């Protein structure tokens, strides 16, 4: 399935740029790793580069930790509620986020399945205030 998507993506992306290889030639080029047809080598190299880039992106998407750490937060934006695991940074671990959520220090909620959710904005607010102590009651 990923190969088919990669072939289509390489074909459509390069065709938008004026490449004249048809889908059948793109598929053959990416499968056999050598030029097919009479088109200039430049067009074959363009398709090959696009195919390599697509293959790299798909391998990255298969890595769940990258998917959670980079793709979901980028799509969600700073205000959308996402699983806490997605919001982990070098500054704060998942365990610390869960503790903050349980103590009510992090704006968050727990799904019916037990998954804690929060937003990048809420985590940033928590990080900015986490070492400040509130004044004792008067």
C-alpha positions in Angstrom: 0.0 0.0 0.0 2.8 2.5 0.9 4.5 1.7 -2.4 1.3 2.6 -4.3 0.9 5.8 -2.4 4.5 6.7 -2.9 4.3 6.0 -6.7 1.2 8.2 -7.0 2.7 10.9 -4.8 6.0 11.0 -6.8 4.0 11.0 -10.1 1.6 13.8 -9.1 4.3 15.9 -7.4 6.6 15.8 -10.3 3.9 16.2 -12.9 2.8 19.5 -11.3 6.4 20.7 -11.9 6.2 19.7 -15.6 7.7 16.2 -15.5 6.4 14.2 -18.5 6.8 10.6 -17.1 3.5 8.8 -17.0 2.4 6.9 -13.9 3.5 3.5 -15.4 7.0 4.9 -16.0 7.2 6.3 -12.5 6.2 3.0 -11.0 8.8 1.1 -13.2 11.5 3.6 -12.3 10.8 3.4 -8.6 10.6 -0.4 -8.5 13.6 -1.2 -10.7 15.7 1.8 -9.8 16.7 2.6 -13.4 15.4 4.9 -16.1 12.7 3.7 -18.4 11.5 5.3 -21.7 13.1 8.1 -23.7 12.6 11.1 -21.4 15.7 13.1 -20.3 17.7 11.8 -17.4 16.8 15.0 -15.5 13.1 13.9 -15.3 14.1 10.4 -14.1 16.3 11.9 -11.4 13.5 14.3 -10.3 11.1 11.4 -9.9 13.7 9.3 -8.1 14.4 12.1 -5.6 10.7 12.6 -5.0 10.2 8.8 -4.5 13.1 8.7 -2.0 11.7 11.6 -0.1 8.3 9.9 0.1 9.8 6.6 1.2 11.7 8.5 4.0 8.5 10.3 5.2 6.6 7.0 5.3 9.3 5.3 7.3 9.2 8.1 9.8 5.4 7.9 10.1 5.7 4.2 11.0 7.7 5.1 14.1 5.0 5.7 16.8 7.2 7.9 19.0 7.9 10.3 16.1 4.2 10.2 15.2 3.2 11.1 18.8 5.9 13.7 19.4 5.9 15.6 16.1 3.0 14.9 13.8 0.0 15.0 16.3 1.2 18.2 18.0 1.8 20.0 14.7 -1.6 19.1 13.4 -3.4 19.8 16.8 -2.0 23.2 17.4 -1.4 24.8 20.9 -5.0 24.8 22.1 -6.4 21.3 21.2 -6.5 18.6 23.8 -4.2 15.7 23.0 -2.9 12.7 25.0 -0.2 13.7 27.6 2.3 11.4 26.0 2.3 13.7 22.9 3.2 16.7 25.1 6.4 15.3 26.6 9.4 17.5 26.1 13.0 17.5 27.3 11.8 19.9 30.0 9.0 17.6 31.4 8.5 13.9 31.5 5.2 12.0 31.1 5.2 11.0 34.8 5.5 14.7 35.9 2.6 15.7 33.5 0.4 12.9 35.0 1.2 14.0 38.5 0.4 17.6 37.7 -2.9 16.5 36.1 -3.9 14.4 39.1 -3.1 17.3 41.5 -5.1 19.7 39.4 -2.1 21.9 38.6 -2.3 21.2 34.9 -5.5 22.1 32.9 -6.4 18.6 31.7 -9.1 15.9 31.8 -9.2 12.1 31.9 -11.0 10.2 29.2 -13.3 7.2 30.0 -10.5 4.9 29.0 -8.1 6.5 31.5 -6.1 8.6 29.0 -5.1 12.0 30.4 -5.5 14.9 27.8 -4.2 18.4 27.9 -3.0 21.1 25.4 0.4 22.5 24.6 -0.8 25.9 25.9 -1.8 24.4 29.2 1.6 22.6 29.6 3.4 25.9 28.8 1.3 27.6 31.5 2.1 24.8 34.0 5.8 25.0 33.2 5.9 28.7 33.7 4.3 28.4 37.1 5.4 25.0 38.4 8.2 26.2 40.8 6.3 29.2 42.1 4.8 28.7 45.5 1.5 30.4 46.3 1.5 32.8 49.3 0.3 31.2 52.5 -3.3 32.2 53.5 -3.4 35.3 55.7 
